[in-house]
Each structure stands twice: as C-alpha cells, then as structure tokens.
Amino acid sequence: MRTQQLQQALEGLNASTADVEASALISIDGLMIASAMPQGMDEDRIGAMSAALLSLGERTAGELGRGQLERVLVQGERGYVIMSAAGSEAVLTVLAKPSAKLGLVFLDIKRAAQALSQIL
C-alpha cells in the first residue's frame, strides 16, 4: 500500500511538468525505495550514487558555512540530476531536461519531497 502511494507520488512529479524526465526515492543507505525511471537504468548504481552525493553535499554545506543543505545539482550537457532530502531517511533524485525551468522544477521537487516524507 505504502509502496503504491510512493510510486504514485513519483509518477505525479514526473507528470507535473514536461521538464522532469524521471524520479526515484532512495534510502539514505542507497537502496531504491520506489522509482519512476525509464527502462534500462541501473537502479542500484543510481541509489548508491544519490546517497553518496547527498551525504557529501551535506558535509560540504556544513564545512563551508552554507547552512543546511537544500539540494545537490549536477548539470550535464543532456540535462540535470537534482537530489533533495525527503525527510531524514530518504533522498529524492530527479532527472530534468537541459531546457528545464529550474525554479519551477525546484518547487515541484520540494512539494514532492514533503509529500513523500509524509508517506514514509
């Protein structure tokens, strides 16, 4: 039941804007909880990388006096990977198009992260 709610929340995020291509909810130890990713993506690797990057981002923000981490953004020539905490136990990872309007995507991610953390 809960897994289905998480799945629906991710699919809702993906449908909320054409800028979001895929999303996944990952435990802080790197295990996939739920995902709305295209076929052929290695969920185990995505999970491990997302958890590691979020952890590193939190440490970096703290060490450099930037306060509490809001998100980790990776920009590549074919788009963005955006990671945000979803509660204290999970990471929301989102793939967005290179043309994405980031302000709107960040808002959608924030809303989705809050909804997902309540389901968890």
N, C-alpha and C positions, 0 to 999 in steps of 0.2 A: 504493500500500500504506500508506504513512505517512499520507496524507490520510484514508484509510478508518479508520485507528486513531484519528486525531484526532476524526473525526466520531463514532465510536462512544463515545469518552470524553465528548464533549459531550452526546450523547443519553443516556448513563448518568447524567450530572449532572442533566439535566432530569428523568429518571425517578426519581432518588434521593429526591425529596421533591415533594409537590404544591405547595410554596411557590415552586419555581423554574419560571418560565414559558418562559424562552428563554436561550440562551447562545451566545457566539461567541468565537473565538480570533483575535486581531488582532495583526499585526506592530507593532513599536514605531513604524514609519513610517506606520501607519494602514491597511495593506492587510489585507483579510479572508483569513485562512488557512483557517478552517473555521467553519461555523456550524450551529446548530440553532435557527433563528429562524422565527417564523411568516411565511407568505407576505405580501408587500406591504411589508416593512420594507426601507428603503434601506440596504443593507449598506455601500455606500461612505461614506455620511454617518455611520453608526454607527462604522465603523472610524476615520474621521478624528477624530470627537469623543472616542472612547475613548482613542486615543493621546495626544491633546492634554490631556485631563483627567488621565490618569495622569502625564504629564510635569509638569504644573502641580502636581499633588499631591506629587510627589517633591521638587520645588523648595520648595514651601511647608513641608513637613515639615522639610526641612533648614534653611531660613532661620529657622524659628521654634523650632528646637532640639527637635523631636519625635522625632528619630532616623530610622531607615529606614522608609519608607512601607510599610504593610501592605495598605491598601485605600483606595479612594475610594468614598464612599457618597453617592448622590444620592437624596433622598426626595421623591417627588411624591404627590399625593393618590391616584393609582391604583397606587402601588407604589414599588419601589426599583430603582435601577440600581447595581450593585456592580461595581467594577473592581479587579482584583488582578493583579500581575505573575505571569506564568507563565514562569519563567526570566528571562534577561536580554534576550531578544529578542521577547517577546510579552506581550500583555495579555489576560486572561480577563475578558469582560464578561458579567454575568448580570442578567437581569430577574427580580425576585421580586414576589410578591403583597403588597399592603399589610398583610395579616394574617400575613405570614411571621414565623416564629420566627428572628430574626436570628442568634442564637448557633449554631443548628444549620446554617443556611444558610452562615455563615462557615466552619464546619468542613468542610462539603461542598465549598465553593469552594477551600479550602486543599488538600484532598486532590486535587481535580480539577486544580488548578494544578500540583501536584507531578507528577502522572501525565502531564499534557500536556507539561511541560517535559522530562520524560524521553523522550517520543516525539520531540520536536523535536530 
